[in-house]
Amino acid sequence: MSSASAVTRFLLGSLAAIAVILIGGFFALRDVATEEAERDTRERVVIEGQLVQTALTEGVLEREPEALRKVDEIVQGQILGASVVRVKLWAADGTILYSDEPRLIGERFTLGEEEAELFETGGSDAELSDLSEPENRYERQEGKLLEAHAPIRTPESGTQVLFEIYQRFSSINASASRILSTLIPPMVAGLLVLLLFQAPLAWSLARRLQRGHAERERLLAGAIEAQDRERRRIAADLHDGVVQDLAGVAFGLAPLAADARRRGNDEEARVVDDAVDTLRQGVRDMRTLLVEIHPPRLESAGLEPVLDDLLSPLRAQGVVTHLSVEEPVRDEALVYRVAREALRNVSEHAQASTVTVAVTPTRLTVTDDGRGFDASERAGRAEQGHVGLSLLDDLVAQAGGTLTVRSNPGKGTTVTLEMPR
């Protein structure tokens, strides 16, 4: 992944986080602002109730016209306006003693539990109006309203009446919007400043990680190349040294056996022949080991002949083999090592009758129809020191590829190598 791509993803993630914060903050602040506006409404109904209380007389309790006129002057002149659209005075039995809507005066309704409780506890409350209630039928055209209540007393007898105002909810939203408009700009500015400071840091970290990744790739490539060079050196040293010496000794001992037979010493000839056979087998084993350490034909002849050589011992055992190779193959050395280990396991453990090796430019598949195994059996082999597949896992992982082994008892085994990009 390029630095620009990494930083772009970081910035997009940061912007998404900021958007979540802003949206969540908006709703949280709106709730806080609404609660604050409702609190202001509860305070307002108390203050305006005290204002109306100054105009109260005992005649209000009997709904005398002069007493109601004094209250109406205060209500019309100082309370009703753009936000407050209705005022009512309630008796404890639910009778409306006064309203700026005259048609309500004298009607009786059932007080809600909260309103009835205010006569006993005092204080104030506010809630959304239920405009479906009959006492609110003249307010329905006003839209969403918030009603607030507070008890007040007549001056002479101290009789409690309930003062009620109806306030447009839009005014509550306006108050909430003012609070939001005050709080959101500095919050947004702070988040944007944070993002501006983080972007250069993210770019620097992305570049550093990219350089580190490139350095690891160079080190891995160097390690693989050094390993191949060391394999070639060891193979060359063994071929030119030990293998030649063993072959020379076997060649020198062969005439001794023939000479012993001419002298009639069959026992001596047999011993020498056994020694020659042992030496020649040792030379064959050493050459097989040399091919495994570094197959010379892989570079000169190509992958297909080398894989065919790996299949030849299986064919000698009577196993039917199939080989297909699509050139060019991305990593021939890695394919060879995985195929060699997979075919060695087939030869030693699978008891298969058919083996198929298929190579494409990006994949190697080795499939057999042998006895298969389960995970516990593979783990048991590893504990006994058979760690070929485990070492392959590490080798493929270091090269950046993927090795998959699928097997079930009685259903054969499939080894799949996905080559690195």
ZAFI-640619 format. One record per residue (C-alpha): residue number from 1; residue in three letters; x, y, z. Coordinates in steps of 0.1 Angstrom, whole numbers. Layout:
<recs>
+-----+-----+-------+-------+-------+
!   i !  aa !  east ! north !    up !
+-----+-----+-------+-------+-------+
! NUM ! ALA !     X !     Y !     Z !
...
+-----+-----+-------+-------+-------+
</recs>
This chain:
<recs>
+-----+-----+-------+-------+-------+
!   i !  aa !  east ! north !    up !
+-----+-----+-------+-------+-------+
!   1 ! MET !     0 !     0 !     0 !
!   2 ! SER !    14 !    34 !   -10 !
!   3 ! SER !    19 !    62 !    16 !
!   4 ! ALA !    -7 !    84 !    -2 !
!   5 ! SER !   -32 !    55 !     0 !
!   6 ! ALA !   -25 !    49 !    36 !
!   7 ! VAL !   -28 !    86 !    45 !
!   8 ! THR !   -60 !    89 !    24 !
!   9 ! ARG !   -76 !    60 !    43 !
!  10 ! PHE !   -65 !    76 !    76 !
!  11 ! LEU !   -80 !   109 !    67 !
!  12 ! LEU !  -112 !    93 !    55 !
!  13 ! GLY !  -114 !    73 !    88 !
!  14 ! SER !  -107 !   105 !   108 !
!  15 ! LEU !  -134 !   124 !    89 !
!  16 ! ALA !  -158 !    96 !    95 !
!  17 ! ALA !  -150 !    97 !   132 !
!  18 ! ILE !  -154 !   135 !   132 !
!  19 ! ALA !  -188 !   131 !   115 !
!  20 ! VAL !  -199 !   105 !   141 !
!  21 ! ILE !  -187 !   129 !   169 !
!  22 ! LEU !  -205 !   158 !   153 !
!  23 ! ILE !  -238 !   139 !   147 !
!  24 ! GLY !  -237 !   123 !   181 !
!  25 ! GLY !  -227 !   156 !   197 !
!  26 ! PHE !  -255 !   174 !   178 !
!  27 ! PHE !  -282 !   151 !   192 !
!  28 ! ALA !  -267 !   151 !   227 !
!  29 ! LEU !  -264 !   189 !   227 !
!  30 ! ARG !  -299 !   192 !   213 !
!  31 ! ASP !  -312 !   171 !   241 !
!  32 ! VAL !  -293 !   192 !   266 !
!  33 ! ALA !  -304 !   224 !   250 !
!  34 ! THR !  -341 !   212 !   250 !
!  35 ! GLU !  -338 !   203 !   287 !
!  36 ! GLU !  -323 !   237 !   294 !
!  37 ! ALA !  -351 !   254 !   274 !
!  38 ! GLU !  -378 !   234 !   293 !
!  39 ! ARG !  -361 !   245 !   326 !
!  40 ! ASP !  -363 !   281 !   314 !
!  41 ! THR !  -400 !   276 !   306 !
!  42 ! ARG !  -406 !   262 !   342 !
!  43 ! GLU !  -389 !   293 !   356 !
!  44 ! ARG !  -408 !   316 !   332 !
!  45 ! VAL !  -442 !   302 !   343 !
!  46 ! VAL !  -433 !   309 !   379 !
!  47 ! ILE !  -423 !   345 !   372 !
!  48 ! GLU !  -453 !   352 !   350 !
!  49 ! GLY !  -475 !   335 !   375 !
!  50 ! GLN !  -462 !   360 !   402 !
!  51 ! LEU !  -470 !   388 !   377 !
!  52 ! VAL !  -506 !   376 !   373 !
!  53 ! GLN !  -509 !   371 !   410 !
!  54 ! THR !  -505 !   409 !   415 !
!  55 ! ALA !  -538 !   413 !   396 !
!  56 ! LEU !  -557 !   386 !   413 !
!  57 ! THR !  -587 !   394 !   435 !
!  58 ! GLU !  -612 !   371 !   453 !
!  59 ! GLY !  -636 !   379 !   425 !
!  60 ! VAL !  -617 !   356 !   401 !
!  61 ! LEU !  -629 !   326 !   421 !
!  62 ! GLU !  -664 !   336 !   412 !
!  63 ! ARG !  -654 !   346 !   377 !
!  64 ! GLU !  -666 !   382 !   382 !
!  65 ! PRO !  -662 !   403 !   350 !
!  66 ! GLU !  -642 !   431 !   367 !
!  67 ! ALA !  -618 !   407 !   384 !
!  68 ! LEU !  -613 !   388 !   351 !
!  69 ! ARG !  -607 !   421 !   333 !
!  70 ! LYS !  -578 !   430 !   355 !
!  71 ! VAL !  -562 !   396 !   349 !
!  72 ! ASP !  -568 !   399 !   312 !
!  73 ! GLU !  -550 !   433 !   310 !
!  74 ! ILE !  -519 !   417 !   325 !
!  75 ! VAL !  -521 !   387 !   302 !
!  76 ! GLN !  -528 !   406 !   270 !
!  77 ! GLY !  -503 !   433 !   278 !
!  78 ! GLN !  -473 !   415 !   293 !
!  79 ! ILE !  -476 !   377 !   287 !
!  80 ! LEU !  -491 !   367 !   254 !
!  81 ! GLY !  -468 !   372 !   224 !
!  82 ! ALA !  -449 !   354 !   197 !
!  83 ! SER !  -440 !   324 !   220 !
!  84 ! VAL !  -469 !   322 !   245 !
!  85 ! VAL !  -502 !   316 !   227 !
!  86 ! ARG !  -526 !   307 !   256 !
!  87 ! VAL !  -531 !   314 !   293 !
!  88 ! LYS !  -554 !   297 !   317 !
!  89 ! LEU !  -563 !   298 !   354 !
!  90 ! TRP !  -576 !   266 !   370 !
!  91 ! ALA !  -595 !   260 !   401 !
!  92 ! ALA !  -586 !   229 !   422 !
!  93 ! ASP !  -618 !   211 !   410 !
!  94 ! GLY !  -607 !   215 !   373 !
!  95 ! THR !  -628 !   246 !   365 !
!  96 ! ILE !  -612 !   271 !   342 !
!  97 ! LEU !  -615 !   304 !   360 !
!  98 ! TYR !  -599 !   326 !   334 !
!  99 ! SER !  -585 !   322 !   298 !
! 100 ! ASP !  -576 !   346 !   271 !
! 101 ! GLU !  -600 !   323 !   251 !
! 102 ! PRO !  -633 !   334 !   267 !
! 103 ! ARG !  -652 !   303 !   254 !
! 104 ! LEU !  -632 !   282 !   279 !
! 105 ! ILE !  -641 !   302 !   310 !
! 106 ! GLY !  -664 !   283 !   333 !
! 107 ! GLU !  -659 !   249 !   317 !
! 108 ! ARG !  -647 !   221 !   339 !
! 109 ! PHE !  -623 !   193 !   330 !
! 110 ! THR !  -604 !   166 !   349 !
! 111 ! LEU !  -569 !   178 !   360 !
! 112 ! GLY !  -540 !   155 !   353 !
! 113 ! GLU !  -521 !   139 !   381 !
! 114 ! GLU !  -491 !   163 !   377 !
! 115 ! GLU !  -513 !   194 !   378 !
! 116 ! ALA !  -533 !   181 !   408 !
! 117 ! GLU !  -501 !   174 !   427 !
! 118 ! LEU !  -489 !   209 !   422 !
! 119 ! PHE !  -517 !   221 !   445 !
! 120 ! GLU !  -501 !   201 !   473 !
! 121 ! THR !  -464 !   204 !   465 !
! 122 ! GLY !  -460 !   238 !   448 !
! 123 ! GLY !  -433 !   244 !   423 !
! 124 ! SER !  -438 !   241 !   386 !
! 125 ! ASP !  -437 !   216 !   357 !
! 126 ! ALA !  -436 !   216 !   319 !
! 127 ! GLU !  -446 !   190 !   294 !
! 128 ! LEU !  -457 !   186 !   258 !
! 129 ! SER !  -494 !   194 !   253 !
! 130 ! ASP !  -518 !   167 !   244 !
! 131 ! LEU !  -538 !   186 !   218 !
! 132 ! SER !  -563 !   158 !   216 !
! 133 ! GLU !  -577 !   167 !   250 !
! 134 ! PRO !  -610 !   186 !   249 !
! 135 ! GLU !  -596 !   215 !   270 !
! 136 ! ASN !  -570 !   221 !   243 !
! 137 ! ARG !  -593 !   221 !   214 !
! 138 ! TYR !  -588 !   258 !   207 !
! 139 ! GLU !  -550 !   254 !   206 !
! 140 ! ARG !  -548 !   227 !   180 !
! 141 ! GLN !  -542 !   251 !   151 !
! 142 ! GLU !  -511 !   264 !   169 !
! 143 ! GLY !  -491 !   232 !   162 !
! 144 ! LYS !  -467 !   216 !   188 !
! 145 ! LEU !  -470 !   233 !   222 !
! 146 ! LEU !  -453 !   230 !   256 !
! 147 ! GLU !  -475 !   237 !   285 !
! 148 ! ALA !  -462 !   248 !   319 !
! 149 ! HIS !  -480 !   251 !   353 !
! 150 ! ALA !  -474 !   269 !   386 !
! 151 ! PRO !  -498 !   274 !   415 !
! 152 ! ILE !  -505 !   310 !   427 !
! 153 ! ARG !  -527 !   324 !   455 !
! 154 ! THR !  -555 !   350 !   458 !
! 155 ! PRO !  -543 !   379 !   481 !
! 156 ! GLU !  -570 !   378 !   508 !
! 157 ! SER !  -580 !   342 !   513 !
! 158 ! GLY !  -548 !   326 !   500 !
! 159 ! THR !  -568 !   302 !   478 !
! 160 ! GLN !  -546 !   284 !   453 !
! 161 ! VAL !  -553 !   285 !   416 !
! 162 ! LEU !  -532 !   269 !   389 !
! 163 ! PHE !  -516 !   293 !   364 !
! 164 ! GLU !  -509 !   277 !   330 !
! 165 ! ILE !  -492 !   290 !   299 !
! 166 ! TYR !  -489 !   274 !   264 !
! 167 ! GLN !  -456 !   281 !   247 !
! 168 ! ARG !  -448 !   273 !   210 !
! 169 ! PHE !  -423 !   244 !   209 !
! 170 ! SER !  -406 !   262 !   180 !
! 171 ! SER !  -394 !   287 !   205 !
! 172 ! ILE !  -379 !   259 !   225 !
! 173 ! ASN !  -361 !   246 !   194 !
! 174 ! ALA !  -349 !   281 !   187 !
! 175 ! SER !  -334 !   283 !   221 !
! 176 ! ALA !  -318 !   249 !   216 !
! 177 ! SER !  -305 !   261 !   182 !
! 178 ! ARG !  -289 !   291 !   198 !
! 179 ! ILE !  -271 !   269 !   223 !
! 180 ! LEU !  -260 !   246 !   195 !
! 181 ! SER !  -248 !   274 !   173 !
! 182 ! THR !  -227 !   286 !   202 !
! 183 ! LEU !  -211 !   252 !   210 !
! 184 ! ILE !  -207 !   235 !   177 !
! 185 ! PRO !  -183 !   259 !   159 !
! 186 ! PRO !  -155 !   257 !   185 !
! 187 ! MET !  -160 !   219 !   187 !
! 188 ! VAL !  -157 !   216 !   149 !
! 189 ! ALA !  -127 !   239 !   148 !
! 190 ! GLY !  -110 !   219 !   175 !
! 191 ! LEU !  -115 !   186 !   156 !
! 192 ! LEU !  -103 !   201 !   123 !
! 193 ! VAL !   -72 !   215 !   140 !
! 194 ! LEU !   -65 !   181 !   155 !
! 195 ! LEU !   -69 !   165 !   121 !
! 196 ! LEU !   -45 !   190 !   105 !
! 197 ! PHE !   -19 !   182 !   131 !
! 198 ! GLN !   -24 !   144 !   126 !
! 199 ! ALA !   -22 !   144 !    88 !
! 200 ! PRO !    15 !   151 !    86 !
! 201 ! LEU !    22 !   126 !   114 !
! 202 ! ALA !     2 !   100 !    96 !
! 203 ! TRP !    21 !   107 !    64 !
! 204 ! SER !    54 !   103 !    82 !
! 205 ! LEU !    44 !    71 !    98 !
! 206 ! ALA !    31 !    57 !    65 !
! 207 ! ARG !    63 !    65 !    48 !
! 208 ! ARG !    83 !    50 !    76 !
! 209 ! LEU !    63 !    18 !    75 !
! 210 ! GLN !    66 !    16 !    37 !
! 211 ! ARG !   104 !    20 !    39 !
! 212 ! GLY !   104 !    -7 !    67 !
! 213 ! HIS !    84 !   -30 !    45 !
! 214 ! ALA !   106 !   -25 !    15 !
! 215 ! GLU !   137 !   -31 !    37 !
! 216 ! ARG !   122 !   -63 !    50 !
! 217 ! GLU !   115 !   -74 !    14 !
! 218 ! ARG !   151 !   -66 !     4 !
! 219 ! LEU !   165 !   -85 !    34 !
! 220 ! LEU !   142 !  -115 !    26 !
! 221 ! ALA !   153 !  -115 !   -10 !
! 222 ! GLY !   189 !  -113 !     1 !
! 223 ! ALA !   185 !  -141 !    26 !
! 224 ! ILE !   169 !  -163 !    -1 !
! 225 ! GLU !   197 !  -155 !   -26 !
! 226 ! ALA !   224 !  -162 !     1 !
! 227 ! GLN !   207 !  -195 !     9 !
! 228 ! ASP !   207 !  -204 !   -28 !
! 229 ! ARG !   244 !  -194 !   -31 !
! 230 ! GLU !   253 !  -215 !    -1 !
! 231 ! ARG !   234 !  -245 !   -14 !
! 232 ! ARG !   253 !  -242 !   -47 !
! 233 ! ARG !   286 !  -240 !   -29 !
! 234 ! ILE !   278 !  -270 !    -7 !
! 235 ! ALA !   266 !  -290 !   -37 !
! 236 ! ALA !   297 !  -281 !   -57 !
! 237 ! ASP !   321 !  -289 !   -28 !
! 238 ! LEU !   304 !  -323 !   -22 !
! 239 ! HIS !   304 !  -331 !   -59 !
! 240 ! ASP !   340 !  -322 !   -65 !
! 241 ! GLY !   352 !  -336 !   -32 !
! 242 ! VAL !   335 !  -364 !   -14 !
! 243 ! VAL !   315 !  -378 !   -44 !
! 244 ! GLN !   346 !  -379 !   -66 !
! 245 ! ASP !   367 !  -395 !   -39 !
! 246 ! LEU !   341 !  -422 !   -32 !
! 247 ! ALA !   337 !  -429 !   -69 !
! 248 ! GLY !   375 !  -431 !   -73 !
! 249 ! VAL !   378 !  -455 !   -44 !
! 250 ! ALA !   350 !  -477 !   -59 !
! 251 ! PHE !   367 !  -476 !   -93 !
! 252 ! GLY !   401 !  -486 !   -77 !
! 253 ! LEU !   386 !  -515 !   -57 !
! 254 ! ALA !   369 !  -532 !   -87 !
! 255 ! PRO !   401 !  -547 !  -102 !
! 256 ! LEU !   410 !  -561 !   -68 !
! 257 ! ALA !   379 !  -582 !   -68 !
! 258 ! ALA !   387 !  -595 !  -103 !
! 259 ! ASP !   422 !  -603 !   -92 !
! 260 ! ALA !   410 !  -622 !   -62 !
! 261 ! ARG !   388 !  -644 !   -83 !
! 262 ! ARG !   417 !  -652 !  -107 !
! 263 ! ARG !   436 !  -664 !   -76 !
! 264 ! GLY !   407 !  -685 !   -65 !
! 265 ! ASN !   400 !  -665 !   -34 !
! 266 ! ASP !   362 !  -662 !   -36 !
! 267 ! GLU !   358 !  -649 !    -1 !
! 268 ! GLU !   382 !  -620 !    -7 !
! 269 ! ALA !   364 !  -612 !   -40 !
! 270 ! ARG !   330 !  -612 !   -22 !
! 271 ! VAL !   342 !  -588 !     5 !
! 272 ! VAL !   357 !  -565 !   -21 !
! 273 ! ASP !   325 !  -566 !   -42 !
! 274 ! ASP !   304 !  -558 !   -12 !
! 275 ! ALA !   326 !  -528 !    -4 !
! 276 ! VAL !   324 !  -516 !   -41 !
! 277 ! ASP !   286 !  -519 !   -40 !
! 278 ! THR !   284 !  -500 !    -8 !
! 279 ! LEU !   306 !  -472 !   -21 !
! 280 ! ARG !   286 !  -470 !   -54 !
! 281 ! GLN !   254 !  -468 !   -34 !
! 282 ! GLY !   269 !  -441 !   -13 !
! 283 ! VAL !   278 !  -422 !   -45 !
! 284 ! ARG !   242 !  -426 !   -57 !
! 285 ! ASP !   228 !  -414 !   -24 !
! 286 ! MET !   252 !  -384 !   -24 !
! 287 ! ARG !   242 !  -374 !   -59 !
! 288 ! THR !   205 !  -377 !   -49 !
! 289 ! LEU !   213 !  -354 !   -19 !
! 290 ! LEU !   231 !  -330 !   -42 !
! 291 ! VAL !   201 !  -328 !   -65 !
! 292 ! GLU !   179 !  -321 !   -34 !
! 293 ! ILE !   202 !  -295 !   -21 !
! 294 ! HIS !   205 !  -277 !   -54 !
! 295 ! PRO !   190 !  -292 !   -86 !
! 296 ! PRO !   214 !  -283 !  -114 !
! 297 ! ARG !   188 !  -289 !  -141 !
! 298 ! LEU !   164 !  -263 !  -126 !
! 299 ! GLU !   185 !  -235 !  -140 !
! 300 ! SER !   196 !  -252 !  -172 !
! 301 ! ALA !   167 !  -274 !  -183 !
! 302 ! GLY !   138 !  -257 !  -165 !
! 303 ! LEU !   111 !  -267 !  -140 !
! 304 ! GLU !    92 !  -294 !  -160 !
! 305 ! PRO !   121 !  -318 !  -164 !
! 306 ! VAL !   131 !  -314 !  -128 !
! 307 ! LEU !    96 !  -322 !  -116 !
! 308 ! ASP !    95 !  -352 !  -139 !
! 309 ! ASP !   127 !  -364 !  -122 !
! 310 ! LEU !   109 !  -361 !   -88 !
! 311 ! LEU !    81 !  -382 !  -102 !
! 312 ! SER !   103 !  -409 !  -116 !
! 313 ! PRO !   108 !  -428 !   -83 !
! 314 ! LEU !    70 !  -429 !   -79 !
! 315 ! ARG !    66 !  -443 !  -114 !
! 316 ! ALA !    92 !  -470 !  -105 !
! 317 ! GLN !    69 !  -480 !   -76 !
! 318 ! GLY !    40 !  -484 !  -100 !
! 319 ! VAL !    23 !  -451 !   -92 !
! 320 ! VAL !     5 !  -435 !  -121 !
! 321 ! THR !    17 !  -399 !  -124 !
! 322 ! HIS !     4 !  -368 !  -143 !
! 323 ! LEU !    24 !  -336 !  -147 !
! 324 ! SER !    14 !  -303 !  -163 !
! 325 ! VAL !    34 !  -271 !  -162 !
! 326 ! GLU !    22 !  -237 !  -176 !
! 327 ! GLU !    51 !  -213 !  -182 !
! 328 ! PRO !    63 !  -189 !  -170 !
! 329 ! VAL !    62 !  -199 !  -133 !
! 330 ! ARG !    67 !  -170 !  -109 !
! 331 ! ASP !    91 !  -187 !   -84 !
! 332 ! GLU !   105 !  -220 !   -98 !
! 333 ! ALA !   128 !  -226 !   -68 !
! 334 ! LEU !    99 !  -224 !   -43 !
! 335 ! VAL !    77 !  -246 !   -65 !
! 336 ! TYR !   105 !  -272 !   -67 !
! 337 ! ARG !   110 !  -273 !   -29 !
! 338 ! VAL !    73 !  -276 !   -21 !
! 339 ! ALA !    68 !  -303 !   -48 !
! 340 ! ARG !    98 !  -322 !   -36 !
! 341 ! GLU !    86 !  -324 !     0 !
! 342 ! ALA !    50 !  -332 !   -10 !
! 343 ! LEU !    61 !  -360 !   -33 !
! 344 ! ARG !    85 !  -373 !    -7 !
! 345 ! ASN !    55 !  -376 !    17 !
! 346 ! VAL !    35 !  -394 !   -10 !
! 347 ! SER !    63 !  -419 !   -15 !
! 348 ! GLU !    69 !  -426 !    22 !
! 349 ! HIS !    33 !  -424 !    36 !
! 350 ! ALA !     5 !  -421 !    12 !
! 351 ! GLN !     3 !  -456 !    -4 !
! 352 ! ALA !   -12 !  -438 !   -35 !
! 353 ! SER !   -20 !  -452 !   -69 !
! 354 ! THR !   -22 !  -419 !   -87 !
! 355 ! VAL !    -4 !  -386 !   -82 !
! 356 ! THR !   -10 !  -354 !  -102 !
! 357 ! VAL !    12 !  -323 !  -102 !
! 358 ! ALA !    -2 !  -292 !  -118 !
! 359 ! VAL !    17 !  -259 !  -121 !
! 360 ! THR !     4 !  -226 !  -133 !
! 361 ! PRO !    22 !  -193 !  -132 !
! 362 ! THR !     9 !  -186 !   -97 !
! 363 ! ARG !     0 !  -219 !   -82 !
! 364 ! LEU !    13 !  -254 !   -75 !
! 365 ! THR !   -11 !  -283 !   -67 !
! 366 ! VAL !     1 !  -318 !   -57 !
! 367 ! THR !   -28 !  -343 !   -54 !
! 368 ! ASP !   -27 !  -380 !   -45 !
! 369 ! ASP !   -54 !  -406 !   -39 !
! 370 ! GLY !   -36 !  -422 !   -10 !
! 371 ! ARG !   -48 !  -430 !    25 !
! 372 ! GLY !   -47 !  -394 !    37 !
! 373 ! PHE !   -44 !  -383 !    73 !
! 374 ! ASP !   -61 !  -362 !   100 !
! 375 ! ALA !   -47 !  -332 !   119 !
! 376 ! SER !   -38 !  -354 !   150 !
! 377 ! GLU !   -17 !  -377 !   128 !
! 378 ! ARG !     2 !  -348 !   113 !
! 379 ! ALA !     8 !  -334 !   148 !
! 380 ! GLY !    21 !  -368 !   159 !
! 381 ! ARG !    45 !  -370 !   129 !
! 382 ! ALA !    58 !  -335 !   139 !
! 383 ! GLU !    64 !  -347 !   175 !
! 384 ! GLN !    84 !  -377 !   161 !
! 385 ! GLY !   106 !  -353 !   141 !
! 386 ! HIS !    89 !  -353 !   107 !
! 387 ! VAL !    87 !  -316 !   103 !
! 388 ! GLY !    90 !  -313 !    65 !
! 389 ! LEU !    56 !  -297 !    60 !
! 390 ! SER !    61 !  -274 !    90 !
! 391 ! LEU !    94 !  -262 !    76 !
! 392 ! LEU !    77 !  -256 !    43 !
! 393 ! ASP !    50 !  -235 !    60 !
! 394 ! ASP !    78 !  -213 !    74 !
! 395 ! LEU !    96 !  -212 !    40 !
! 396 ! VAL !    65 !  -202 !    21 !
! 397 ! ALA !    55 !  -177 !    47 !
! 398 ! GLN !    89 !  -160 !    45 !
! 399 ! ALA !    86 !  -158 !     7 !
! 400 ! GLY !    52 !  -142 !    10 !
! 401 ! GLY !    32 !  -172 !    -3 !
! 402 ! THR !     4 !  -194 !    11 !
! 403 ! LEU !     6 !  -232 !    17 !
! 404 ! THR !   -25 !  -252 !    22 !
! 405 ! VAL !   -27 !  -289 !    30 !
! 406 ! ARG !   -61 !  -306 !    28 !
! 407 ! SER !   -64 !  -342 !    37 !
! 408 ! ASN !   -90 !  -367 !    51 !
! 409 ! PRO !   -84 !  -403 !    61 !
! 410 ! GLY !   -91 !  -425 !    30 !
! 411 ! LYS !   -96 !  -396 !     7 !
! 412 ! GLY !   -61 !  -386 !    -3 !
! 413 ! THR !   -42 !  -353 !     2 !
! 414 ! THR !   -39 !  -321 !   -17 !
! 415 ! VAL !   -10 !  -297 !   -12 !
! 416 ! THR !   -16 !  -262 !   -27 !
! 417 ! LEU !    10 !  -234 !   -30 !
! 418 ! GLU !    -2 !  -199 !   -38 !
! 419 ! MET !    29 !  -182 !   -49 !
! 420 ! PRO !    38 !  -147 !   -36 !
! 421 ! ARG !    30 !  -116 !   -57 !
+-----+-----+-------+-------+-------+
</recs>
